[in-house]
Amino acid sequence: MIVALDAKRYTKFRLIFPMLEDLEKQLLDQQATLASDIRSQEATLTTLKETYLKVVGALEIIAIQKKQSQENEEVKEEVPIPI
C-alpha cells in the first residue's frame, strides 16, 4: 500500500530523514568502538588472570618450601649429638 504524503508531511520527512541517517551513523560508529573496547578489555583481563594464577602458584611453592624447611629444622633438633 502506497501512502501519499502531502507537502507538509513530505517536508518533515525530508528534514527528519538526514537526522536519522546521521544518528544511525553515530550509533554504528559507537557500536564499532565499543566492540573494539570490549575485545581490548577481554585481552587485558586474560593477561591479569594469567598473572594472578602465576602469583598464586608462586605462593604455593613458597608455602611448600617453608613447610619443608620447618620439617628439616625439627628433624635436626631431634637428632642427638654424639658426645
RORO-738050 format. One record per residue: chain; x, y, z of N, C-alpha, C in turn. Coordinates in steps of 0.1 Angstrom, whole numbers, plus 5000, padded with zeros to 4 digits. Layout:
REC chain n.east n.north n.up ca.east ca.north ca.up c.east c.north c.up
REC     A      X       Y    Z       X        Y     Z      X       Y    Z
...
# end
This chain:
REC chain n.east n.north n.up ca.east ca.north ca.up c.east c.north c.up
REC     A   5008    4988 5000    5000     5000  5000   5009    5012 5000
REC     A   5007    5021 4991    5015     5033  4989   5007    5044 4996
REC     A   5014    5051 5005    5007     5062  5012   5012    5075 5006
REC     A   5002    5083 5002    5005     5096  4996   5009    5106 5007
REC     A   5019    5113 5005    5023     5123  5015   5019    5136 5010
REC     A   5013    5144 5019    5010     5158  5015   5023    5166 5016
REC     A   5023    5177 5012    5035     5186  5011   5041    5188 5025
REC     A   5033    5190 5035    5038     5193  5048   5045    5180 5054
REC     A   5039    5169 5053    5045     5156  5057   5058    5153 5050
REC     A   5058    5156 5037    5069     5153  5029   5081    5162 5033
REC     A   5078    5175 5036    5088     5184  5041   5094    5179 5054
REC     A   5086    5175 5063    5090     5169  5076   5099    5157 5074
REC     A   5095    5148 5065    5102     5136  5062   5116    5140 5057
REC     A   5117    5150 5047    5129     5154  5042   5138    5160 5052
REC     A   5133    5166 5062    5141     5172  5073   5146    5161 5083
REC     A   5137    5152 5086    5140     5141  5096   5149    5131 5091
REC     A   5147    5127 5078    5155     5115  5073   5170    5117 5074
REC     A   5176    5129 5070    5190     5131  5072   5194    5130 5087
REC     A   5186    5135 5096    5189     5133  5110   5190    5119 5114
REC     A   5180    5111 5109    5180     5097  5113   5192    5090 5107
REC     A   5196    5093 5095    5208     5087  5089   5220    5091 5097
REC     A   5221    5104 5101    5233     5108  5109   5233    5101 5123
REC     A   5221    5099 5129    5221     5092  5142   5225    5078 5140
REC     A   5220    5071 5129    5224     5058  5126   5239    5056 5125
REC     A   5245    5065 5117    5259     5065  5115   5267    5066 5129
REC     A   5262    5076 5137    5268     5077  5150   5267    5065 5159
REC     A   5255    5059 5158    5253     5046  5166   5262    5035 5161
REC     A   5263    5034 5148    5272     5023  5142   5286    5025 5146
REC     A   5291    5038 5145    5304     5041  5150   5306    5038 5164
REC     A   5297    5041 5173    5297     5038  5187   5298    5023 5189
REC     A   5290    5016 5182    5289     5001  5183   5303    4995 5180
REC     A   5309    5000 5169    5322     4995  5165   5333    4998 5176
REC     A   5332    5011 5181    5342     5015  5191   5340    5006 5204
REC     A   5328    5004 5208    5325     4996  5220   5330    4981 5218
REC     A   5327    4976 5206    5332     4962  5203   5347    4961 5204
REC     A   5354    4971 5199    5368     4971  5199   5373    4973 5214
REC     A   5366    4981 5222    5370     4983  5236   5368    4970 5243
REC     A   5357    4963 5241    5354     4950  5247   5365    4940 5244
REC     A   5369    4939 5232    5380     4930  5228   5393    4933 5235
REC     A   5396    4946 5236    5408     4950  5243   5407    4947 5258
REC     A   5396    4950 5264    5395     4947  5278   5395    4932 5281
REC     A   5389    4924 5272    5390     4910  5274   5404    4905 5274
REC     A   5412    4910 5264    5426     4907  5264   5434    4911 5276
REC     A   5431    4923 5281    5437     4927  5294   5433    4918 5305
REC     A   5420    4915 5306    5415     4906  5317   5422    4893 5316
REC     A   5424    4887 5304    5431     4874  5303   5445    4875 5308
REC     A   5452    4886 5305    5466     4888  5310   5466    4889 5325
REC     A   5456    4896 5331    5456     4898  5345   5453    4884 5352
REC     A   5444    4876 5346    5441     4863  5352   5453    4854 5351
REC     A   5461    4854 5340    5473     4846  5339   5483    4850 5349
REC     A   5485    4863 5351    5494     4868  5361   5490    4865 5375
REC     A   5477    4866 5378    5472     4862  5391   5475    4847 5394
REC     A   5473    4838 5384    5475     4824  5386   5490    4821 5388
REC     A   5499    4829 5382    5513     4827  5384   5517    4831 5398
REC     A   5511    4842 5403    5514     4846  5417   5509    4836 5427
REC     A   5497    4831 5424    5491     4820  5433   5500    4808 5433
REC     A   5505    4804 5422    5514     4793  5421   5527    4795 5428
REC     A   5533    4808 5427    5545     4811  5434   5543    4811 5449
REC     A   5531    4815 5454    5528     4815  5468   5527    4801 5473
REC     A   5521    4792 5465    5520     4778  5469   5534    4771 5470
REC     A   5543    4775 5460    5557     4770  5461   5564    4774 5474
REC     A   5562    4787 5477    5568     4792  5489   5563    4785 5501
REC     A   5550    4783 5502    5544     4776  5513   5549    4762 5515
REC     A   5551    4755 5504    5557     4742  5504   5571    4742 5509
REC     A   5579    4752 5504    5593     4753  5508   5594    4757 5523
REC     A   5586    4765 5528    5586     4769  5542   5583    4757 5550
REC     A   5573    4749 5546    5569     4737  5554   5581    4727 5554
REC     A   5587    4725 5542    5599     4716  5542   5610    4721 5551
REC     A   5612    4734 5551    5623     4739  5559   5620    4737 5573
REC     A   5608    4739 5578    5604     4737  5592   5606    4723 5596
REC     A   5602    4714 5587    5603     4699  5589   5618    4696 5591
REC     A   5626    4701 5582    5641     4699  5583   5646    4704 5597
REC     A   5642    4715 5601    5647     4721  5614   5642    4712 5625
REC     A   5630    4707 5624    5625     4698  5635   5633    4685 5636
REC     A   5637    4680 5624    5645     4668  5623   5659    4670 5629
REC     A   5665    4681 5626    5678     4685  5632   5677    4686 5647
REC     A   5666    4691 5652    5665     4693  5667   5664    4679 5674
REC     A   5658    4669 5667    5655     4656  5673   5667    4647 5672
REC     A   5676    4650 5663    5688     4641  5662   5698    4644 5674
REC     A   5701    4633 5681    5710     4636  5693   5724    4637 5687
REC     A   5731    4646 5694    5745     4648  5690   5754    4639 5699
REC     A   5762    4630 5692    5771     4621  5700   5781    4629 5707
REC     A   5784    4624 5720    5794     4631  5728   5806    4622 5728
# end
